[in-house]
Amino acid sequence: MQLFLPENEFRQVLLNLLLNSIQAIGPNSGEVTLVGRREAQQIVLTVSDTGPGFSAEFLQSGIQPFVSLKDGGTGLGLSMVQRFMKDHQGQLKIANQHGHAEVSLFFPTSPAFNN
């Protein structure tokens, strides 16, 4: 099964998520994980890290443009990822797993995307 996405936009989405994870870990040693899997009629990509995780307030309010989780941030990174997912009929989910941040991208598959 293959999924065709605009290369430059998708690269920017992954770069944003990976940089967010690296910045969340900060100067501490940690780990960033990128996992891809197939579930039913979708492809799921999950980026997780061993940083402090999302605040309860952020998880409750959700992603909002110009609301940043980090000093000096613009608050546009996750908003851009969310827009990309909507544009491609996908879904973005943010969560904490075992106290650490996890962002999952759910891409629907259809016969047009399958090989």
A tleap script that builds the chain and sets N, CA, C and O, in Angstrom:
source leaprc.protein.ff14SB
mol = sequence {
  NMET GLN LEU PHE LEU PRO GLU ASN GLU PHE
  ARG GLN VAL LEU LEU ASN LEU LEU LEU ASN
  SER ILE GLN ALA ILE GLY PRO ASN SER GLY
  GLU VAL THR LEU VAL GLY ARG ARG GLU ALA
  GLN GLN ILE VAL LEU THR VAL SER ASP THR
  GLY PRO GLY PHE SER ALA GLU PHE LEU GLN
  SER GLY ILE GLN PRO PHE VAL SER LEU LYS
  ASP GLY GLY THR GLY LEU GLY LEU SER MET
  VAL GLN ARG PHE MET LYS ASP HIE GLN GLY
  GLN LEU LYS ILE ALA ASN GLN HIE GLY HIE
  ALA GLU VAL SER LEU PHE PHE PRO THR SER
  PRO ALA PHE ASN CASN
}
set mol.1.N position { 0.852 -1.169 0.000 }
set mol.1.CA position { 0.000 0.000 0.000 }
set mol.1.C position { 0.896 1.230 0.000 }
set mol.1.O position { 1.876 1.301 0.742 }
set mol.2.N position { 0.549 2.186 -0.835 }
set mol.2.CA position { 1.296 3.434 -0.888 }
set mol.2.C position { 0.348 4.594 -0.654 }
set mol.2.O position { -0.853 4.515 -0.915 }
set mol.3.N position { 0.923 5.661 -0.158 }
set mol.3.CA position { 0.177 6.885 0.091 }
set mol.3.C position { 0.941 8.007 -0.593 }
set mol.3.O position { 2.133 8.183 -0.344 }
set mol.4.N position { 0.273 8.765 -1.449 }
set mol.4.CA position { 0.919 9.838 -2.185 }
set mol.4.C position { 0.522 11.180 -1.586 }
set mol.4.O position { -0.657 11.525 -1.510 }
set mol.5.N position { 1.541 11.928 -1.161 }
set mol.5.CA position { 1.331 13.238 -0.541 }
set mol.5.C position { 2.283 14.234 -1.182 }
set mol.5.O position { 3.309 13.836 -1.734 }
set mol.6.N position { 1.963 15.532 -1.120 }
set mol.6.CA position { 2.887 16.533 -1.650 }
set mol.6.C position { 4.202 16.506 -0.872 }
set mol.6.O position { 4.229 16.713 0.342 }
set mol.7.N position { 5.268 16.252 -1.582 }
set mol.7.CA position { 6.566 16.009 -0.945 }
set mol.7.C position { 7.020 17.152 -0.042 }
set mol.7.O position { 7.372 16.914 1.113 }
set mol.8.N position { 7.022 18.365 -0.533 }
set mol.8.CA position { 7.541 19.484 0.256 }
set mol.8.C position { 6.693 19.760 1.494 }
set mol.8.O position { 7.230 20.008 2.573 }
set mol.9.N position { 5.387 19.719 1.343 }
set mol.9.CA position { 4.503 19.960 2.494 }
set mol.9.C position { 4.653 18.859 3.527 }
set mol.9.O position { 4.723 19.133 4.726 }
set mol.10.N position { 4.703 17.622 3.073 }
set mol.10.CA position { 4.828 16.501 4.000 }
set mol.10.C position { 6.180 16.545 4.716 }
set mol.10.O position { 6.259 16.260 5.911 }
set mol.11.N position { 7.229 16.894 4.000 }
set mol.11.CA position { 8.546 17.034 4.614 }
set mol.11.C position { 8.498 18.095 5.720 }
set mol.11.O position { 9.079 17.908 6.789 }
set mol.12.N position { 7.807 19.204 5.459 }
set mol.12.CA position { 7.699 20.278 6.449 }
set mol.12.C position { 6.926 19.809 7.683 }
set mol.12.O position { 7.278 20.160 8.809 }
set mol.13.N position { 5.877 19.016 7.470 }
set mol.13.CA position { 5.101 18.463 8.583 }
set mol.13.C position { 5.988 17.590 9.469 }
set mol.13.O position { 6.005 17.752 10.689 }
set mol.14.N position { 6.722 16.668 8.855 }
set mol.14.CA position { 7.588 15.781 9.637 }
set mol.14.C position { 8.699 16.556 10.327 }
set mol.14.O position { 9.014 16.298 11.488 }
set mol.15.N position { 9.288 17.497 9.620 }
set mol.15.CA position { 10.345 18.313 10.217 }
set mol.15.C position { 9.819 19.068 11.431 }
set mol.15.O position { 10.481 19.122 12.468 }
set mol.16.N position { 8.641 19.646 11.305 }
set mol.16.CA position { 8.041 20.377 12.421 }
set mol.16.C position { 7.843 19.473 13.630 }
set mol.16.O position { 8.203 19.844 14.748 }
set mol.17.N position { 7.276 18.295 13.415 }
set mol.17.CA position { 7.013 17.384 14.532 }
set mol.17.C position { 8.310 16.889 15.176 }
set mol.17.O position { 8.396 16.782 16.399 }
set mol.18.N position { 9.304 16.591 14.362 }
set mol.18.CA position { 10.579 16.114 14.909 }
set mol.18.C position { 11.299 17.223 15.678 }
set mol.18.O position { 11.845 16.976 16.753 }
set mol.19.N position { 11.302 18.430 15.138 }
set mol.19.CA position { 11.936 19.546 15.849 }
set mol.19.C position { 11.211 19.857 17.154 }
set mol.19.O position { 11.850 20.151 18.164 }
set mol.20.N position { 9.876 19.795 17.137 }
set mol.20.CA position { 9.119 20.000 18.378 }
set mol.20.C position { 9.547 18.987 19.436 }
set mol.20.O position { 9.733 19.337 20.601 }
set mol.21.N position { 9.702 17.742 19.026 }
set mol.21.CA position { 10.111 16.692 19.968 }
set mol.21.C position { 11.511 16.947 20.505 }
set mol.21.O position { 11.757 16.817 21.704 }
set mol.22.N position { 12.415 17.306 19.625 }
set mol.22.CA position { 13.794 17.572 20.047 }
set mol.22.C position { 13.821 18.746 21.022 }
set mol.22.O position { 14.512 18.693 22.039 }
set mol.23.N position { 13.070 19.805 20.714 }
set mol.23.CA position { 13.032 20.976 21.587 }
set mol.23.C position { 12.378 20.652 22.932 }
set mol.23.O position { 12.768 21.208 23.959 }
set mol.24.N position { 11.395 19.765 22.931 }
set mol.24.CA position { 10.731 19.389 24.186 }
set mol.24.C position { 11.698 18.665 25.115 }
set mol.24.O position { 11.641 18.840 26.332 }
set mol.25.N position { 12.567 17.868 24.556 }
set mol.25.CA position { 13.553 17.145 25.359 }
set mol.25.C position { 14.595 18.121 25.914 }
set mol.25.O position { 15.080 17.967 27.035 }
set mol.26.N position { 14.922 19.116 25.107 }
set mol.26.CA position { 15.869 20.138 25.548 }
set mol.26.C position { 17.269 19.599 25.724 }
set mol.26.O position { 17.695 18.715 24.981 }
set mol.27.N position { 17.993 20.126 26.706 }
set mol.27.CA position { 19.391 19.716 26.899 }
set mol.27.C position { 19.528 18.336 27.544 }
set mol.27.O position { 20.628 17.790 27.623 }
set mol.28.N position { 18.428 17.787 27.996 }
set mol.28.CA position { 18.474 16.464 28.627 }
set mol.28.C position { 18.681 15.393 27.564 }
set mol.28.O position { 18.393 15.609 26.387 }
set mol.29.N position { 19.177 14.252 27.986 }
set mol.29.CA position { 19.237 13.144 27.038 }
set mol.29.C position { 17.821 12.602 26.902 }
set mol.29.O position { 17.048 12.615 27.859 }
set mol.30.N position { 17.495 12.137 25.734 }
set mol.30.CA position { 16.152 11.634 25.488 }
set mol.30.C position { 16.078 10.917 24.160 }
set mol.30.O position { 17.089 10.660 23.506 }
set mol.31.N position { 14.871 10.607 23.788 }
set mol.31.CA position { 14.653 9.824 22.582 }
set mol.31.C position { 13.440 10.345 21.829 }
set mol.31.O position { 12.417 10.681 22.425 }
set mol.32.N position { 13.570 10.407 20.510 }
set mol.32.CA position { 12.460 10.744 19.623 }
set mol.32.C position { 12.209 9.508 18.773 }
set mol.32.O position { 13.141 8.918 18.228 }
set mol.33.N position { 10.950 9.125 18.667 }
set mol.33.CA position { 10.588 7.930 17.916 }
set mol.33.C position { 9.574 8.278 16.837 }
set mol.33.O position { 8.615 9.008 17.086 }
set mol.34.N position { 9.792 7.753 15.647 }
set mol.34.CA position { 8.854 7.886 14.534 }
set mol.34.C position { 8.460 6.482 14.106 }
set mol.34.O position { 9.304 5.685 13.697 }
set mol.35.N position { 7.162 6.187 14.205 }
set mol.35.CA position { 6.660 4.854 13.878 }
set mol.35.C position { 5.559 4.982 12.840 }
set mol.35.O position { 4.678 5.833 12.959 }
set mol.36.N position { 5.611 4.145 11.834 }
set mol.36.CA position { 4.547 4.074 10.835 }
set mol.36.C position { 3.891 2.717 10.894 }
set mol.36.O position { 4.556 1.699 11.084 }
set mol.37.N position { 2.582 2.709 10.731 }
set mol.37.CA position { 1.866 1.429 10.742 }
set mol.37.C position { 0.583 1.545 9.920 }
set mol.37.O position { 0.106 2.644 9.637 }
set mol.38.N position { 0.055 0.431 9.559 }
set mol.38.CA position { -1.205 0.371 8.829 }
set mol.38.C position { -2.280 -0.129 9.787 }
set mol.38.O position { -2.106 -1.147 10.457 }
set mol.39.N position { -3.376 0.590 9.842 }
set mol.39.CA position { -4.526 0.185 10.658 }
set mol.39.C position { -5.764 0.246 9.790 }
set mol.39.O position { -6.123 1.313 9.291 }
set mol.40.N position { -6.412 -0.871 9.607 }
set mol.40.CA position { -7.649 -0.932 8.817 }
set mol.40.C position { -7.473 -0.159 7.516 }
set mol.40.O position { -6.630 -0.523 6.696 }
set mol.41.N position { -8.242 0.889 7.314 }
set mol.41.CA position { -8.201 1.657 6.073 }
set mol.41.C position { -7.419 2.960 6.224 }
set mol.41.O position { -7.785 3.981 5.641 }
set mol.42.N position { -6.341 2.923 7.010 }
set mol.42.CA position { -5.543 4.126 7.176 }
set mol.42.C position { -4.080 3.792 7.454 }
set mol.42.O position { -3.736 2.693 7.888 }
set mol.43.N position { -3.252 4.766 7.190 }
set mol.43.CA position { -1.844 4.692 7.543 }
set mol.43.C position { -1.634 5.676 8.680 }
set mol.43.O position { -2.091 6.817 8.614 }
set mol.44.N position { -0.944 5.236 9.719 }
set mol.44.CA position { -0.733 6.057 10.909 }
set mol.44.C position { 0.760 6.278 11.098 }
set mol.44.O position { 1.546 5.331 11.115 }
set mol.45.N position { 1.140 7.545 11.240 }
set mol.45.CA position { 2.505 7.921 11.588 }
set mol.45.C position { 2.458 8.563 12.961 }
set mol.45.O position { 1.663 9.473 13.196 }
set mol.46.N position { 3.302 8.096 13.870 }
set mol.46.CA position { 3.319 8.627 15.231 }
set mol.46.C position { 4.721 9.097 15.584 }
set mol.46.O position { 5.700 8.369 15.426 }
set mol.47.N position { 4.792 10.328 16.062 }
set mol.47.CA position { 6.037 10.895 16.569 }
set mol.47.C position { 5.870 11.035 18.080 }
set mol.47.O position { 4.915 11.652 18.552 }
set mol.48.N position { 6.795 10.465 18.824 }
set mol.48.CA position { 6.751 10.575 20.283 }
set mol.48.C position { 8.143 10.908 20.795 }
set mol.48.O position { 9.141 10.711 20.103 }
set mol.49.N position { 8.188 11.413 22.013 }
set mol.49.CA position { 9.479 11.760 22.605 }
set mol.49.C position { 9.433 11.479 24.097 }
set mol.49.O position { 8.382 11.175 24.663 }
set mol.50.N position { 10.591 11.587 24.713 }
set mol.50.CA position { 10.690 11.344 26.151 }
set mol.50.C position { 10.756 12.647 26.938 }
set mol.50.O position { 11.256 12.679 28.062 }
set mol.51.N position { 10.247 13.723 26.336 }
set mol.51.CA position { 10.160 15.010 27.018 }
set mol.51.C position { 9.040 15.004 28.045 }
set mol.51.O position { 8.490 13.949 28.365 }
set mol.52.N position { 8.698 16.186 28.566 }
set mol.52.CA position { 7.724 16.279 29.657 }
set mol.52.C position { 6.261 16.080 29.254 }
set mol.52.O position { 5.393 16.004 30.123 }
set mol.53.N position { 5.977 15.997 27.978 }
set mol.53.CA position { 4.592 15.797 27.542 }
set mol.53.C position { 3.844 17.105 27.432 }
set mol.53.O position { 4.352 18.169 27.788 }
set mol.54.N position { 2.611 17.003 26.925 }
set mol.54.CA position { 1.743 18.168 26.777 }
set mol.54.C position { 1.090 18.490 28.115 }
set mol.54.O position { 0.811 17.596 28.914 }
set mol.55.N position { 0.852 19.766 28.346 }
set mol.55.CA position { 0.144 20.144 29.574 }
set mol.55.C position { -1.312 19.703 29.469 }
set mol.55.O position { -1.850 19.567 28.370 }
set mol.56.N position { -1.942 19.483 30.611 }
set mol.56.CA position { -3.357 19.104 30.636 }
set mol.56.C position { -4.201 20.195 29.981 }
set mol.56.O position { -5.165 19.898 29.276 }
set mol.57.N position { -3.841 21.450 30.214 }
set mol.57.CA position { -4.573 22.573 29.619 }
set mol.57.C position { -4.505 22.533 28.097 }
set mol.57.O position { -5.512 22.751 27.424 }
set mol.58.N position { -3.322 22.255 27.551 }
set mol.58.CA position { -3.172 22.186 26.095 }
set mol.58.C position { -3.978 21.025 25.523 }
set mol.58.O position { -4.634 21.169 24.491 }
set mol.59.N position { -3.931 19.884 26.186 }
set mol.59.CA position { -4.688 18.730 25.700 }
set mol.59.C position { -6.188 19.013 25.707 }
set mol.59.O position { -6.916 18.553 24.827 }
set mol.60.N position { -6.641 19.764 26.695 }
set mol.60.CA position { -8.066 20.083 26.786 }
set mol.60.C position { -8.480 21.132 25.761 }
set mol.60.O position { -9.531 21.003 25.135 }
set mol.61.N position { -7.665 22.168 25.585 }
set mol.61.CA position { -8.037 23.253 24.665 }
set mol.61.C position { -7.738 22.909 23.214 }
set mol.61.O position { -8.380 23.447 22.312 }
set mol.62.N position { -6.785 22.032 22.971 }
set mol.62.CA position { -6.442 21.638 21.618 }
set mol.62.C position { -5.514 22.630 20.940 }
set mol.62.O position { -5.081 23.615 21.538 }
set mol.63.N position { -5.225 22.355 19.697 }
set mol.63.CA position { -4.299 23.174 18.926 }
set mol.63.C position { -5.000 24.448 18.483 }
set mol.63.O position { -6.075 24.407 17.885 }
set mol.64.N position { -4.373 25.579 18.785 }
set mol.64.CA position { -4.917 26.872 18.395 }
set mol.64.C position { -3.792 27.706 17.800 }
set mol.64.O position { -2.697 27.759 18.361 }
set mol.65.N position { -4.053 28.367 16.657 }
set mol.65.CA position { -3.015 29.201 16.058 }
set mol.65.C position { -2.545 30.276 17.037 }
set mol.65.O position { -3.335 30.824 17.807 }
set mol.66.N position { -1.269 30.561 16.992 }
set mol.66.CA position { -0.614 31.605 17.783 }
set mol.66.C position { -0.583 31.303 19.284 }
set mol.66.O position { -0.293 32.193 20.083 }
set mol.67.N position { -0.875 30.066 19.672 }
set mol.67.CA position { -0.712 29.635 21.061 }
set mol.67.C position { 0.441 28.640 21.061 }
set mol.67.O position { 0.317 27.524 20.556 }
set mol.68.N position { 1.564 29.063 21.636 }
set mol.68.CA position { 2.774 28.251 21.600 }
set mol.68.C position { 3.024 27.591 22.951 }
set mol.68.O position { 2.662 28.125 23.999 }
set mol.69.N position { 3.640 26.440 22.904 }
set mol.69.CA position { 4.013 25.716 24.118 }
set mol.69.C position { 5.430 26.041 24.561 }
set mol.69.O position { 5.867 25.588 25.619 }
set mol.70.N position { 6.154 26.823 23.764 }
set mol.70.CA position { 7.546 27.090 24.093 }
set mol.70.C position { 7.858 28.579 23.995 }
set mol.70.O position { 7.229 29.312 23.232 }
set mol.71.N position { 8.826 29.003 24.769 }
set mol.71.CA position { 9.258 30.400 24.743 }
set mol.71.C position { 9.755 30.749 23.347 }
set mol.71.O position { 10.561 30.022 22.766 }
set mol.72.N position { 9.275 31.857 22.817 }
set mol.72.CA position { 9.708 32.308 21.502 }
set mol.72.C position { 9.036 31.597 20.352 }
set mol.72.O position { 9.325 31.895 19.193 }
set mol.73.N position { 8.146 30.665 20.641 }
set mol.73.CA position { 7.446 29.958 19.574 }
set mol.73.C position { 6.346 30.815 18.976 }
set mol.73.O position { 5.823 31.717 19.631 }
set mol.74.N position { 5.999 30.531 17.729 }
set mol.74.CA position { 4.954 31.306 17.048 }
set mol.74.C position { 3.565 30.711 17.255 }
set mol.74.O position { 2.558 31.401 17.095 }
set mol.75.N position { 3.513 29.438 17.608 }
set mol.75.CA position { 2.215 28.792 17.742 }
set mol.75.C position { 1.617 28.403 16.404 }
set mol.75.O position { 0.416 28.155 16.303 }
set mol.76.N position { 2.453 28.350 15.375 }
set mol.76.CA position { 1.943 28.008 14.046 }
set mol.76.C position { 2.322 26.602 13.593 }
set mol.76.O position { 1.729 26.082 12.649 }
set mol.77.N position { 3.292 25.983 14.245 }
set mol.77.CA position { 3.767 24.673 13.809 }
set mol.77.C position { 2.696 23.598 13.815 }
set mol.77.O position { 2.412 23.004 12.775 }
set mol.78.N position { 2.102 23.341 14.962 }
set mol.78.CA position { 1.064 22.306 15.029 }
set mol.78.C position { -0.193 22.718 14.263 }
set mol.78.O position { -0.917 21.867 13.746 }
set mol.79.N position { -0.448 24.021 14.193 }
set mol.79.CA position { -1.589 24.496 13.398 }
set mol.79.C position { -1.379 24.174 11.924 }
set mol.79.O position { -2.319 23.796 11.224 }
set mol.80.N position { -0.143 24.327 11.457 }
set mol.80.CA position { 0.183 23.997 10.069 }
set mol.80.C position { 0.017 22.492 9.830 }
set mol.80.O position { -0.502 22.074 8.795 }
set mol.81.N position { 0.459 21.694 10.788 }
set mol.81.CA position { 0.312 20.243 10.663 }
set mol.81.C position { -1.177 19.879 10.627 }
set mol.81.O position { -1.601 19.052 9.819 }
set mol.82.N position { -1.958 20.499 11.501 }
set mol.82.CA position { -3.396 20.237 11.538 }
set mol.82.C position { -4.057 20.616 10.210 }
set mol.82.O position { -4.902 19.872 9.711 }
set mol.83.N position { -3.688 21.751 9.638 }
set mol.83.CA position { -4.240 22.185 8.343 }
set mol.83.C position { -3.867 21.195 7.248 }
set mol.83.O position { -4.711 20.851 6.420 }
set mol.84.N position { -2.623 20.732 7.226 }
set mol.84.CA position { -2.173 19.745 6.246 }
set mol.84.C position { -3.027 18.484 6.330 }
set mol.84.O position { -3.459 17.944 5.312 }
set mol.85.N position { -3.264 18.024 7.556 }
set mol.85.CA position { -4.051 16.812 7.721 }
set mol.85.C position { -5.486 17.004 7.230 }
set mol.85.O position { -6.034 16.123 6.567 }
set mol.86.N position { -6.095 18.138 7.546 }
set mol.86.CA position { -7.457 18.408 7.070 }
set mol.86.C position { -7.495 18.479 5.548 }
set mol.86.O position { -8.421 17.966 4.921 }
set mol.87.N position { -6.488 19.115 4.957 }
set mol.87.CA position { -6.431 19.240 3.503 }
set mol.87.C position { -6.332 17.888 2.818 }
set mol.87.O position { -6.715 17.754 1.656 }
set mol.88.N position { -5.824 16.885 3.523 }
set mol.88.CA position { -5.649 15.548 2.947 }
set mol.88.C position { -6.579 14.525 3.603 }
set mol.88.O position { -6.286 13.330 3.641 }
set mol.89.N position { -7.699 15.019 4.113 }
set mol.89.CA position { -8.748 14.200 4.723 }
set mol.89.C position { -8.223 13.300 5.830 }
set mol.89.O position { -8.762 12.221 6.078 }
set mol.90.N position { -7.171 13.753 6.488 }
set mol.90.CA position { -6.597 12.997 7.587 }
set mol.90.C position { -6.984 13.583 8.924 }
set mol.90.O position { -7.776 14.522 9.006 }
set mol.91.N position { -6.416 13.021 9.960 }
set mol.91.CA position { -6.717 13.471 11.313 }
set mol.91.C position { -5.420 13.524 12.117 }
set mol.91.O position { -4.541 12.675 11.969 }
set mol.92.N position { -5.323 14.541 12.968 }
set mol.92.CA position { -4.191 14.726 13.856 }
set mol.92.C position { -4.674 14.504 15.282 }
set mol.92.O position { -5.686 15.065 15.701 }
set mol.93.N position { -3.938 13.677 16.025 }
set mol.93.CA position { -4.282 13.455 17.431 }
set mol.93.C position { -3.053 13.729 18.284 }
set mol.93.O position { -1.951 13.273 17.980 }
set mol.94.N position { -3.264 14.484 19.360 }
set mol.94.CA position { -2.199 14.751 20.321 }
set mol.94.C position { -2.584 14.086 21.638 }
set mol.94.O position { -3.752 14.080 22.027 }
set mol.95.N position { -1.592 13.531 22.311 }
set mol.95.CA position { -1.868 12.833 23.566 }
set mol.95.C position { -0.574 12.717 24.354 }
set mol.95.O position { 0.512 12.985 23.841 }
set mol.96.N position { -0.708 12.322 25.584 }
set mol.96.CA position { 0.433 11.924 26.404 }
set mol.96.C position { 0.330 10.420 26.613 }
set mol.96.O position { -0.727 9.903 26.976 }
set mol.97.N position { 1.417 9.740 26.386 }
set mol.97.CA position { 1.502 8.313 26.651 }
set mol.97.C position { 2.622 8.115 27.671 }
set mol.97.O position { 3.778 8.443 27.405 }
set mol.98.N position { 2.276 7.584 28.821 }
set mol.98.CA position { 3.250 7.363 29.896 }
set mol.98.C position { 3.957 8.672 30.260 }
set mol.98.O position { 5.148 8.670 30.574 }
set mol.99.N position { 3.224 9.787 30.217 }
set mol.99.CA position { 3.761 11.084 30.605 }
set mol.99.C position { 4.553 11.808 29.531 }
set mol.99.O position { 5.113 12.872 29.798 }
set mol.100.N position { 4.614 11.264 28.333 }
set mol.100.CA position { 5.392 11.860 27.251 }
set mol.100.C position { 4.487 12.193 26.061 }
set mol.100.O position { 3.475 11.532 25.831 }
set mol.101.N position { 4.873 13.234 25.307 }
set mol.101.CA position { 4.069 13.689 24.173 }
set mol.101.C position { 4.065 12.673 23.036 }
set mol.101.O position { 5.062 12.011 22.748 }
set mol.102.N position { 2.902 12.582 22.408 }
set mol.102.CA position { 2.742 11.710 21.252 }
set mol.102.C position { 1.805 12.408 20.272 }
set mol.102.O position { 0.705 12.820 20.637 }
set mol.103.N position { 2.252 12.536 19.025 }
set mol.103.CA position { 1.441 13.135 17.966 }
set mol.103.C position { 1.255 12.076 16.893 }
set mol.103.O position { 2.229 11.521 16.384 }
set mol.104.N position { 0.006 11.798 16.551 }
set mol.104.CA position { -0.290 10.783 15.542 }
set mol.104.C position { -1.020 11.406 14.366 }
set mol.104.O position { -1.937 12.211 14.532 }
set mol.105.N position { -0.592 11.014 13.171 }
set mol.105.CA position { -1.204 11.456 11.923 }
set mol.105.C position { -1.920 10.258 11.305 }
set mol.105.O position { -1.303 9.226 11.039 }
set mol.106.N position { -3.207 10.401 11.082 }
set mol.106.CA position { -4.024 9.324 10.518 }
set mol.106.C position { -4.390 9.697 9.087 }
set mol.106.O position { -5.160 10.631 8.860 }
set mol.107.N position { -3.839 8.964 8.124 }
set mol.107.CA position { -4.117 9.206 6.711 }
set mol.107.C position { -5.061 8.123 6.190 }
set mol.107.O position { -4.738 6.937 6.262 }
set mol.108.N position { -6.218 8.516 5.669 }
set mol.108.CA position { -7.110 7.505 5.099 }
set mol.108.C position { -6.525 6.969 3.802 }
set mol.108.O position { -5.843 7.682 3.066 }
set mol.109.N position { -6.799 5.724 3.543 }
set mol.109.CA position { -6.387 5.146 2.264 }
set mol.109.C position { -7.626 4.866 1.454 }
set mol.109.O position { -8.714 4.658 1.992 }
set mol.110.N position { -7.448 4.865 0.183 }
set mol.110.CA position { -8.549 4.558 -0.716 }
set mol.110.C position { -7.948 3.826 -1.906 }
set mol.110.O position { -6.725 3.806 -2.044 }
set mol.111.N position { -8.751 3.230 -2.762 }
set mol.111.CA position { -8.199 2.530 -3.923 }
set mol.111.C position { -7.292 3.424 -4.759 }
set mol.111.O position { -6.353 2.927 -5.382 }
set mol.112.N position { -7.546 4.722 -4.787 }
set mol.112.CA position { -6.708 5.633 -5.562 }
set mol.112.C position { -5.301 5.732 -4.994 }
set mol.112.O position { -4.365 6.043 -5.732 }
set mol.113.N position { -5.125 5.471 -3.679 }
set mol.113.CA position { -3.824 5.586 -3.056 }
set mol.113.C position { -3.104 4.241 -2.966 }
set mol.113.O position { -1.905 4.211 -2.691 }
set mol.114.N position { -3.787 3.160 -3.185 }
set mol.114.CA position { -3.185 1.836 -3.031 }
set mol.114.C position { -2.457 1.414 -4.288 }
set mol.114.O position { -2.833 1.790 -5.398 }
set mol.115.N position { -1.422 0.638 -4.100 }
set mol.115.CA position { -0.693 0.091 -5.230 }
set mol.115.C position { -0.887 -1.399 -5.283 }
set mol.115.O position { -0.349 -2.061 -6.172 }
savepdb mol mol.pdb
quit
